[in-house]
Amino acid sequence: MTYACRGIRGATTTDENTREAILDATRELLERLIRENDIHEEDIASAIFSTTPDLNAEFPAVAARQLGWLDTALFCTNEMAVPGSLERCIRVLIHWNTTRRASEIRHVYIRGAQNLRPERAMLTATASQVSSHTPEHEAVISQQS
């Protein structure tokens, strides 16, 4: 069995710049990424979190620590302030040691971040509506390949 370090991307938004809002949105995003990809904490090499400049009430990595990512290297940074870009956005890039092919990785874009990658958001929404043990789920995975 050959392992590779793969990148999993995800993004979400929050309605306000508060500690609770940032942590809630980040936890929701991470929980979706974990569920969609069957991620185990011990397989995560590192995670990079970014926020738009209008989010500074808390580090999003705190949510990962709250989920038990105690031995994982975590880093937070700010996105560039590009005029007209999505506001109050939290992004993550997880470096994951896995046997999966890159085409099998499920990237997750939720809330207002669905607008960043509409093709990924549609696949994520479809997959979350289908049980993981049905022929329909296999069809969704096949469509992503």
C-alpha positions as CSV (number, residue, x, y, z in Angstrom):
1,M,0.0,0.0,0.0
2,T,1.5,3.3,-1.1
3,Y,0.9,6.5,0.8
4,A,1.0,10.0,-0.7
5,C,0.6,13.4,1.0
6,R,-2.5,15.0,-0.6
7,G,-3.9,18.4,-0.2
8,I,-7.6,18.8,0.8
9,R,-9.1,22.2,0.4
10,G,-12.1,23.7,2.1
11,A,-13.7,27.1,2.8
12,T,-16.6,28.6,4.7
13,T,-17.9,31.9,5.8
14,T,-19.2,33.4,8.9
15,D,-21.7,36.2,9.5
16,E,-19.7,38.1,12.1
17,N,-16.2,38.6,13.5
18,T,-16.6,37.0,16.9
19,R,-14.6,34.2,18.5
20,E,-17.7,31.9,18.6
21,A,-18.7,32.5,15.0
22,I,-15.2,31.8,13.7
23,L,-14.8,28.6,15.8
24,D,-18.3,27.4,14.9
25,A,-17.8,27.9,11.2
26,T,-14.3,26.3,11.3
27,R,-15.5,23.3,13.3
28,E,-18.4,22.8,10.9
29,L,-16.0,22.9,7.9
30,L,-13.5,20.5,9.5
31,E,-16.2,18.1,10.6
32,R,-17.5,18.0,7.0
33,L,-14.0,17.4,5.6
34,I,-13.4,14.6,8.1
35,R,-16.7,12.9,7.3
36,E,-16.5,13.3,3.5
37,N,-12.9,11.9,3.4
38,D,-12.8,9.5,6.4
39,I,-9.9,11.4,7.8
40,H,-8.1,10.2,10.9
41,E,-6.2,12.8,13.0
42,E,-3.0,10.7,13.0
43,D,-2.9,10.8,9.2
44,I,-2.8,14.6,9.0
45,A,0.6,16.1,8.4
46,S,-0.4,19.7,8.8
47,A,-3.1,22.2,8.2
48,I,-2.9,25.8,7.0
49,F,-5.8,28.1,7.9
50,S,-6.4,31.5,6.4
51,T,-9.0,34.2,7.0
52,T,-9.9,37.3,5.2
53,P,-8.5,40.5,6.9
54,D,-12.0,41.2,8.4
55,L,-11.8,38.1,10.6
56,N,-9.4,38.6,13.6
57,A,-11.4,37.6,16.7
58,E,-9.8,34.2,17.0
59,F,-7.4,31.8,15.3
60,P,-9.4,29.2,13.3
61,A,-6.8,26.6,14.3
62,V,-8.2,26.7,17.8
63,A,-11.2,24.8,16.4
64,A,-8.9,22.0,15.1
65,R,-7.3,21.8,18.6
66,Q,-10.8,21.5,20.1
67,L,-11.5,18.6,17.8
68,G,-8.4,16.8,19.1
69,W,-5.7,17.7,16.6
70,L,-3.2,18.1,19.4
71,D,-0.1,16.6,17.6
72,T,-0.8,18.2,14.2
73,A,1.2,21.1,12.9
74,L,-1.3,24.0,12.4
75,F,-0.7,27.5,11.0
76,C,-2.9,30.6,10.5
77,T,-2.5,33.4,8.1
78,N,-4.5,36.2,6.4
79,E,-5.6,36.1,2.8
80,M,-4.7,39.0,0.5
81,A,-7.2,41.9,0.6
82,V,-8.3,41.7,-3.0
83,P,-11.0,44.3,-3.8
84,G,-14.4,42.6,-4.4
85,S,-13.3,39.3,-2.9
86,L,-15.5,37.2,-0.6
87,E,-15.7,38.7,2.9
88,R,-15.5,36.9,6.3
89,C,-14.1,33.8,4.7
90,I,-12.1,31.0,6.4
91,R,-10.1,28.6,4.2
92,V,-8.1,25.5,5.1
93,L,-5.5,23.4,3.3
94,I,-5.0,20.0,5.0
95,H,-1.9,18.0,4.1
96,W,-3.1,14.4,4.5
97,N,-1.2,11.1,4.3
98,T,-3.5,8.7,2.4
99,T,-3.6,5.9,-0.1
100,R,-6.3,7.7,-2.1
101,R,-5.7,9.1,-5.5
102,A,-6.0,12.9,-5.9
103,S,-9.2,12.4,-7.9
104,E,-10.8,10.7,-4.9
105,I,-10.3,13.6,-2.5
106,R,-13.5,15.4,-1.5
107,H,-12.9,19.2,-1.1
108,V,-15.6,21.0,0.8
109,Y,-17.0,24.5,0.2
110,I,-19.9,25.5,2.4
111,R,-22.0,28.5,3.4
112,G,-21.1,31.6,1.3
113,A,-17.8,30.0,0.2
114,Q,-19.8,27.8,-2.2
115,N,-19.4,30.7,-4.6
116,L,-15.6,30.2,-4.6
117,R,-15.8,26.8,-6.3
118,P,-19.4,26.2,-7.4
119,E,-18.5,22.9,-9.1
120,R,-17.0,21.6,-5.8
121,A,-19.9,22.9,-3.7
122,M,-22.4,21.1,-5.9
123,L,-20.7,17.8,-5.5
124,T,-20.4,18.3,-1.8
125,A,-24.1,19.1,-1.4
126,T,-25.1,16.1,-3.5
127,A,-22.8,13.8,-1.6
128,S,-24.1,14.9,1.8
129,Q,-27.7,14.1,0.8
130,V,-26.8,10.5,-0.1
131,S,-25.9,7.8,2.4
132,S,-22.4,6.5,2.1
133,H,-23.5,2.9,1.7
134,T,-25.8,3.2,-1.3
135,P,-25.4,2.8,-5.1
136,E,-26.2,6.5,-5.4
137,H,-23.2,7.4,-3.3
138,E,-21.0,5.3,-5.6
139,A,-22.5,7.2,-8.6
140,V,-21.6,10.6,-7.0
141,I,-18.0,9.4,-6.4
142,S,-17.8,8.2,-10.0
143,Q,-19.0,11.6,-11.3
144,Q,-16.0,13.2,-9.5
145,S,-13.4,11.0,-11.1
